[in-house]
Amino acid sequence: MVSRRALAGNSKDNVAVVVEDVVAGDQVKVEGKQKRLTVDAVEKIPFGFKISLENLREGSNIVRYGEIIGRATVDIKKGAQVHVHNIDGVRVQVGEGDK
């Protein structure tokens, strides 16, 4: 199993950005100022794209930098790529993500 890296910006984040190309089966070590964990990738994720840190149900908020950036349009497995094919972006008012 190959080890890859990803970065999370906040302890509330449920996605992280991979900092190297990832393929299914890679172990992704997620690091951040407030978060450290390991996730097994379930599919190919190119450098700079997001990986899900937990199983997300359709309609779940996608959180990055502690703020809601979108909502899942389908169920997303832990370790899957998170991008425009499975989320809708949302605009939130400043502070709305704290609710």
N, C-alpha and C positions, 0 to 999 in steps of 0.2 A: 504494500500500500504506500503510495506516494503522499508526502505531506506538503500541503500548500498553505498560503496565508491569506487572511482577510482582516479587514479593520471595521470595528464598530465604534461609533462616536459617543454612545450614551448607554447606560445600563437598561434603559427602556426599549432600546432598539430590538426589533425582531427580524431585521435583515442586516447584513454586513456587505461591504464591497470587497470582492476578491482582488488581490494585488498581483496575481499571476494567473495564467490560464489554468483552468481546472477541468478534469474529465471525471466521468462517473467512476466511483470507487476511491477517488482521492480523499484523504483525510484533510479537512480544512481547519487550521488553527486560527480561531478568531481572537484577536487582541484589541484592546482599547483601554482607554484611561480607567474605565469603570467596569469592564467586561472581559472575561476570558473563558472560552469554552472550545470544544472541538465538535465539528459537524462532518458527517460523511456525505460527500456530494453524490447525488443520485442522477446527475446528468452533466453534460458539458456546460461550462460557464466561462465565457471569455473574460479576460483581464478587464477590470473596471466595471463589471456588472455585479448585481446584487445576488446574494445567496440567502435563502430562508433559514433562520436559526431555530425555527419551530414549525410544527404543523399549523397551517393557517386555514381556517374555514372560509368558504365563500362569504364575502361581506366583511371580513375582518379588516381592521385598520392595519396599514403597513406603516411602521414607525422607523424613522431614520433620524439621527441626531436628536432623538427624544421628541420629534414632531411627527404628526401624521402627514404622510406624503401621498397616500393613496389607499384604495380598498381593493381587496382581492375579488376578482370576477369569477374565480373558480377556487376549489380547494387546492392548496399549494402544499406539497410535501416538504418536510424538513430536509434541507440539502438541495432543494431545487432552485433553478434560476428564477428571480423575480424581476419582471420587466413589463413592457407595455402589452405583451401577449397574455398576461394573467392578472394585471391590475389596471384600475382606472385612477388617474391622478385626481387629487382633490385640492382645492384651495381652502385653507382654514384661516380664520381670524387669528391674529397674534394672541397667544395665551389659550386658544381653544383646545390645543393638544394637551393641556394640563388637566382637562376634565376627566 
